[in-house]
């Protein structure tokens, strides 16, 4: 996740929906590592929490977010996306996760390829690795480790809101630029860069 600009308001961390909230599967109190299915249940349950969603400040210039307590020690975020904003290409290291769109629509572009973990700066991608999906309100997806994607709010007028959860908590995020088939590693961020 990229850091908000200094002009963008952020909110303090808030607790996750209660274990009895619909769709959370009661997994928020478990000390065991959550499964991908439990992360998906969590983000869907959080998306139904109207008070939580209403607590997110929306800014017309940049993304805003609230850190949530995810199930089983996972990292979770409620994110507001102004029109025309996105993440840029990135991965989540060894974390797997899930996200769902709460309001508006998000476009996800991903790569069906596992990138080397270290020791490279530029890769040429082969044909057929690109995937795209539109995630309208209420739609979400789960993903495995080393998932490379970018997420965008392509609307010119409407904010989008989403809930994301990752396990284990993100140890790093690698950011990439892309020009045609060439993917270039631009930066590696650690948790101190976005918390």
N, C-alpha and C positions, 0 to 999 in steps of 0.2 A: 504494500500500500504506500502511496506517496504521501508525503507530509502535506498538511494543509498550509496555505499561505498564512502569514501572520495576521491578515485581515479576516480570515475565516474563523467564525466562532466554533469552538469545540465544546462538547459537554463532558462532564465527569462520567466515570464508569458507573454503570448501574447494574443491579443484579439481573440475572436471567429470569425468565418466567418461572413461576413456582413449579415444583415437581408435579403438582396436580393439574397444571394447565393442559388443555387439550393438545395433543400432538407431541408432547415432550416425552411421552413414554416413561415418565418417572425417572429418566436416566440422569437428571441433573444432580442427584445426590450420590450417585455411584462413584466409588473411588477407582473402579476399573477403567482401563482405557476404553473410550467410546469406539463403536464401530462406525463405518460410513453411514449405515442406516440410522444409527442413533443421532449422528450429526444432522442428517436430513430431517429427522423428526424434530430435532431442536430448532432448526432454522424455520421450519413450517410453523411450529408452535409460537416462536417469537414473532413471526409475521402476523399472527392472529391477535397479538397483544396490543390493543388499540392505544392504551395509555403509553406504552413503550414507544410505539411508532410516533405518537404525537409529541413525545419529548425530544425528538431529533430536530435540532435547528437546521433549517434549510437556508443556504446562501446562494445567491444568483451567480456568483463568480467561481466558486470552488467547492470540491467535495467536503462534506462534513461527516463526522462519525462519532459514535458512542461505543466504547468498549463494553462488552457483555461478559458475564461469567458463563462459559459454555459447560457442557456436561463432561464429567470425568477429567477435569483439568484442561479442557480444550480452550483454544483462543477463539473468541467470537466478536463480531462487529456488526453494528447497525450503520449503514452507510447511505448518505444522501448524495445524489448525482444531479447537478444542474444540467440543463440542456447542453449537448455537445461535449460533455466531459468523458474521460475514460482513464484507464489505468496505464496504457501502454503495454507492450509485451513484457511478461514476467513469468517466473515460476515460484513455487513454494517449497523448494528444497525437498526434504523427505516427508513433508506433511501431506496428509490427504485431507479432503474437506468436502463441504457442500455449501451451496448458496441458493437463495430463492428471491424472486422479485416480489416486493411488497406492493409497490405502486409504479405505474408507468411500464416501460419495457426496457430491457437490456439486451444488447447484442454481444454474443461471445464468439470470438475467433480463437481457435485452438490449433495446436499441432499434434498430430498423431505420430509422435516420434519421441523417443527418450534421448535427451541430450546428455553428453558427457558431464560428469559432475564438476570437474576442474581441468585446468590445463589447456584451455582454448580461448580464443578471442573472436574468431570468425568461423562460421559453418555455412556450407552450401546445402540447402534443403533439397530433397528429391521431390519429384512430382507426386501429387496425390496425398500429401500429408496435411493439407489444410482442411479444417472443419469449421463450419459456422452454424450458429443456432440463435434464434430469437427467443428470448424468455420474457413472455408477457406477464402481467400481474398474476400471481399465483403459481407460476411455473418456476421450477428450479432444477438443479442438477447436482450430482455428486461427482467427485473426481479422485483419482489415485495420486500416489506420490509422483513427484517430478512432472506435474502437469504444467504445460506451457500454454499461456493464453493471454488475451487482452479482453477487457470488458468495457463496453461503451454504452452511453446513453446517446443514441443517435437522434433523438427528438430535438427539434429546433425550438420547442416551446414549453415542454413539460419536464418537471423534475421526475426522477426515478428514485426509488428507495429499495434497498435490499438488505438481507441478513446473511452473514457469512460465518462459517465455523471451520476451524482447522485443528487437526491433531497429528502429531504433537504440536504445541504452540510453535509458531513460525520461528525457526532458528536463523533464517536468512531469506531474503528475496533477491533473486538475480534479475536485473532489468536489461532488456535487449532492445536494439533498434532493428528494423527490418527494411530491406530494400530488395524487392523481388524475392528471389530465392536465397538471398544472403541474410543470415541472422548474425548480429554482432553483439557480443557481451559488452555492455556499457558501464555497468555499476553493480556492486553487490552491497546490499543493505543489511544491517543487523537490527535486532529489536529496538535498540536505543534510537534508531533513526526515525521510527514511526510511533513510538509510544509516548 
